[in-house]
Amino acid sequence: MYATQALTQLVPFAADELDKNKVTPGVLGFLVFAALAVGVWFLMKSMNRHMGRVDFEEAPDPAAQPAGSGGKAEAAVAGSGTPTKTPAPDKG
């Protein structure tokens, strides 16, 4: 006997006993949910392990700033001659 024939013979019996006010996911729904939860747990564990191996330190880009002009550029900005406004003392 094939599985499809067995299912087609059992479906009418299940339809008679089905209470439309009391439909639950049952054991199969729980097993699927539990399998998904275990899978997510293993994925999170693997992700944490891989993130621990990542080196976040970046090497400075040698093309971004020439080696000899590091201090001169900062001195030019600091001594640009633009006045800075200091807050007045509170007279309270």
C-alpha positions in Angstrom: 0.0 0.0 0.0 1.4 3.4 -1.0 1.7 6.3 1.5 -0.6 8.5 -0.6 -3.4 5.9 -0.6 -3.1 5.6 3.2 -3.3 9.3 3.6 -6.3 9.7 1.4 -8.1 7.0 3.4 -7.2 8.7 6.8 -8.0 12.3 5.8 -11.8 11.8 5.9 -11.6 10.3 9.4 -9.6 13.3 10.6 -12.0 15.7 9.0 -14.8 14.3 11.1 -12.9 14.7 14.4 -11.5 18.2 13.7 -12.8 20.8 16.1 -12.3 24.2 14.4 -12.2 26.0 17.7 -9.3 23.9 19.0 -6.6 23.7 16.4 -3.1 23.6 17.7 0.3 23.1 15.9 0.9 19.9 17.7 4.1 17.9 18.1 5.3 18.5 14.5 5.0 22.3 15.0 7.0 22.1 18.2 9.7 20.0 16.6 10.1 22.4 13.7 10.2 25.4 16.1 12.8 23.6 18.3 14.9 22.7 15.3 14.9 26.3 14.1 15.8 27.5 17.6 18.7 25.1 17.9 19.9 26.1 14.4 19.8 29.8 15.3 21.8 29.0 18.5 24.5 27.2 16.6 24.6 30.1 14.0 25.0 32.7 16.8 27.8 30.6 18.4 29.6 30.3 15.1 29.2 34.0 14.4 30.7 34.9 17.8 33.6 32.6 17.2 34.3 34.2 13.8 33.9 37.8 15.1 36.5 37.0 17.7 39.0 36.1 15.0 38.5 39.4 13.1 41.3 42.0 13.5 39.8 45.4 13.5 43.0 47.4 13.5 43.5 49.2 10.2 46.9 50.1 8.8 47.2 53.8 8.0 46.9 54.6 4.3 50.3 55.8 3.1 48.7 57.8 0.2 46.4 59.8 2.5 49.1 61.9 4.2 52.8 62.3 3.2 55.2 61.3 5.9 57.1 64.6 6.2 54.2 67.0 6.3 52.3 65.7 9.4 53.2 68.5 11.8 53.2 71.3 9.3 49.6 70.8 8.2 48.4 71.0 11.8 50.5 74.1 12.6 49.1 75.8 9.5 45.5 75.2 10.6 46.2 76.2 14.2 47.9 79.5 13.2 45.5 80.4 10.4 44.8 83.8 12.0 41.1 83.3 12.5 40.0 84.7 15.9 38.3 82.3 18.2 35.4 83.5 20.3 35.7 82.7 24.0 32.5 82.8 26.2 32.1 85.8 28.4 32.3 85.2 32.2 28.9 84.8 33.9 28.0 87.9 36.1 25.6 86.2 38.3 
